[in-house]
Amino acid sequence: MSLITVGTMAFDAIETPFGKTNQIVGGSATYVAYAASNFVKSVKQVSIVGYDFPKEEMEELKSRGVDLEGVEVIADKKSFFWSGRYHEDMNTRDTLVTDLNVLADFNPQIPDSYQGAEFLMLGNLVPAVQLSVIKQLTTRPKLIVMDTMNFWMEVAMPDLEEVLKHVDLLMVNDAEARQLSGQFSLVKAAKSIMAMGPKYLIIKKGEHGALLFHGENVFFAPALPLEEVFDPTGAGDTFAGGFIGHLAKTGDISFENMKRAIIVGSAMASFCVEKFGATRLKEITQADIDGRIQQFKELVSFEIELV
């Protein structure tokens, strides 16, 4: 099963209570690819970078089975750059710098070799760009997943509403779900959002886990309690990569298998936050992943006699 992932490949400058890095590789598509490539070897990347994006990073991705034919390299411009500072609680952050650079011209073109992919992961981008990718595919994927954010709800709501009609699953955090739906109750918010088009909805709650909705069905997965969260940047994209990577590996998009995929995604995200950027994702082995998933099983497993 092959997977197309569309999103940013970028540089980040990050400051947390535990440290600081002036430049490290990031971007939504980068995190998705590093996570998903543990489960499916045909990850087809669609992105844009400048002349300054490290060639060794490209080679690292290729070595993991990531196809970079869909990554456009602009020879006379710099890559997208983002800088942020996290607060003590690590749940809130301030954006210090956003330099779009090549991203201002991002008009993704799907290579012919990518056609026929069964899974599509649309990272957080301009909704019109997300829709253009869907419309370029000659065969509709088995599952289309998209991420979005509050900014697009404020400046491009009509386009966002249009693309929601074409996707199967939406991923947002709890604040974004409330803003998109106008409902405070997350259960009511989920029903309202699914009425806009997506059959499935994942509401991410950071260190408090994630909720999966489909019709009247609801599943909750906790986040693994970690002694230290070093850098939460990219955790949501890593979650998405683990989630869709598991689905692509198994080819099963049932609600029951999505439950398993959420646990896999949560396990991958728990690695991501342990070091800056994607550093930890480059280090882990299959044994590490299996062990972390086992920890999740033990965390939520219990038996009780119903009286």
N, C-alpha and C positions, 0 to 999 in steps of 0.2 A: 504494500500500500504506500503510495507516495503522498507527500505533504508539501503544499506551497505555503510559505510564510512571507508576508508582506509587512514591512515596517522600516524602522530607522536602524542605521549602523552609524555610531556616533562616538564623540569623545565626551566624557563627563569629568567635572571637577567636583569632588564631594567632600563635605566636612561633616563629621558626626562627633558625638561626645567622646568617641574612642580613637579618633585619628583624622587624618586629612590626606587627600591625594589631589594633586593639581591637574593631572590628566590620566585618565584610564579609559579603555575602550568600553563603550556601553551601547545603548540603543535597543529598542524593543525586539527587532528581528534577530539581533545578536543573542540575546538571552533565550528567545524561543528556540533558536537553532541549537545552541549548546545543550539545552534541556532535552529537546525532542530527539536529537541525534543519538541519545542513549537507547532509544526504543525503535526508531525507524531510520534506515540508512539512506532513504531517498528524500532528503529535506531540500526543497528547491527554493532558494532564497531570492527575494525580489527587494532591492533597496537601491540606495544611491550614496556614493562616497566621493570625497575629494582626493586630490593628489597626495594629501598628508596621511591617509588611512594606512596603517602599517601592513606591509606585504606579509609579514610573519603571522599576522592575525588571520589573513585570508588563507594562508597555507594551513594554519591550525584548523580552521573550519573545514577546509577541503579534506584534511586527514581524517575527519570525523564523518565523512560521507555527505557533506553539505555541498550542493551544486550552486555555484556562484555565477552561472551564465546570466541570470537576471539581475545582477548587481551592476549598475551603471557607474563608471568611474569618470569623473569630470576633471580634466587635466589642469584647469586653471582656477579652480576654486577649492576652498577648504571644506572639510566635513562639518556636519552639524555638531554644535557644541552646546552643552548645558552645564550649568553650575548651580549647586544647591547646598543648603546648610540645614541639617536636622536638629530639632529641638531635643531636650533631655529625654522626653518620653518616646522618641523615635517614631511617633505616629504622625507628627506634623513636620513640615519642612518649609523653608523659604527658598524660592527660586531667585538666584542672584543674577544670573546671565543666561540668556537664550539667544544664540547666534544661529539663525537658520542656515546660512551659507548655501550649500548645494540643495538643501531640502526645499528651499523656496522654488526650485525648478523641478521638483519631483513629479514626473508624469510616467508612472510605471508602465512598462511594456512587457507583456507576458511572452517569453520565448516559445516558439513552436514545440520545443522539446518538453515544455512544462504542461502542455495540453493533455487532458485525460487524468490529471491528478485527482485522487479520490477525496482529499481533505484540503481545506483552505483556512488558514489562520490570518485574519486581517488585524494587524496591530493598530494601535491608536494613531489614526491619521485623519486628514481632512475627509469628511464623509463622502464628498464627491469623488475623491481619489479611490476610496474603498469601493464605491459603486462601479467606477470605471474598470477596476480589476475584475469584478464579478462578470461584467458584460463582455469582457475580452475572452472569457473561457467558453470554448465551443461546446463542451460537455459540462453540465452542472455537477460540481463535486457532490459526493455522498453526504458531506457535512461542511457547512460554512459557519465558522466561528468568528466573531468580531469583538474587539475591545473599543471603547470610546471614553470620553471624559467630559467633565462639566463645561469646559471651554467651548466645545462644539455645540452643547445644548444652548449656550448663550449667544453664539454668533452664527450658527449654521443649522438651526433646528429643522427647517423644512427639508434640507438635504439629509439630515440624520434620520428623520422620519421615513424618507424614501428608501434609504439603504436598509433600514430595519425590516422592511417588507421582503427583502431578498435573502436574509440570513436565517440560519437555524438556531443559533445560540448566541446570546449576548453576554459578555462579561463586564460588570461594572462593580464599583465599591458601593457601600451602603449609602453614602451621601449622594452619589450620582444616581442611584436607583430612586431615592426620594425626590431629587430634583427633576429627573426625567418623567416621573409619574405624578408628581404633586401629592403623593401619599406619604404619610409618616410611617404607618405600619408597613413593614417589609413584605408581609404576606399580601396586603392590598396592592402594594407597589408592584410586586411580581405579576399579579393578575393583570394589572393595567399595562405593564410593559409587554407581556406576552400577547396581549390583544393588539399590539402594534405590529406584530409579525413573527418574532422569534418563538419557536415552539419550546425552547429551553432557555433558562436564565440562570446564571451564576452570579450571586452577590457576594463579593469578597469583603471580609471584615478584618483584614490585617492579622494581627496577633490573636484575634478571636475566631479565626477559622473562616469557613465559606459555606454558603447555602446553595443548593441546587433545586430548581423548581421545574416541573413539567406537569401541566394540567393541574390536578389536585394533589400531585405527589410532591413531597418535600423531603430533602435529605440534608443533614448537617454534618460537616466534617470539621473537627477542631484543628487548630494549629498546634504543632508540637511545642510544648513548653521548653524554651531554650534558656540556658544560663546566661548567655550573652548574645545580643543581636548587634553585630558590628556595623552593618550597612544594609538597610532595607531596599536600596536602589535596585530595580530590576526584579524584585521578588514576585510581583504580579505577572510579569512577562515570563519568568521562569516557571511559575505555576501553570500558565497557559501552555507553555511548551511541553511540560510533563503531562498535562491533561490530554492535549491533542496527540502527543506522541504515543501515549498508551492506546488511545482509540485507533490510531493509524496502524499500530502494531497488531492489534487484535482484529481490526475490521468490524468491530461490534459497536454500534451506536445506540444500543438499548439503554434505558434509564438505569438498569442494574449495573451495566458496565461503566456508565458515566460515574456512578458512585465510586467504583474502583479507581477510575481516572482522576477523580478529585483527590483521593488519597495519594496517588502517585504524584500529582501536581503539587500537593502540599509538602510531600517529602522532598521534592526537588527544590521548592522555595526555601525550605528549612536549611538546605545547604548554602543557597545563594547568599543568605544574610550573614553567614559566618565570616566572610572576608569582603574586601572592597571589590566592587564590580563583579565580573564573571570569574574571578580568580579561583574560587572554590569549585566552581563547576568544571574547571579544566583538570582538577586534581582527583575527583571522585571516581571510584571503580564501580562495576556492577555489584560487587559484594557490599560496598558502602550503601548503594541504593536499596538493595534487598534488606540490609540490616535496618535502615531507616524506616522502610515500609513496615517491617516487623514491629518496630517501636510504636508505629501508629496503630497497628492491630491490637497490641497490648494495651494501649492507651484507652481504646474505646470498647474493649471486650469485657463483658460481664454476664453473669448468669443470675437469675432471680426467680424465686418461686412466687407465682401469682396466687394469692390467697382469695 
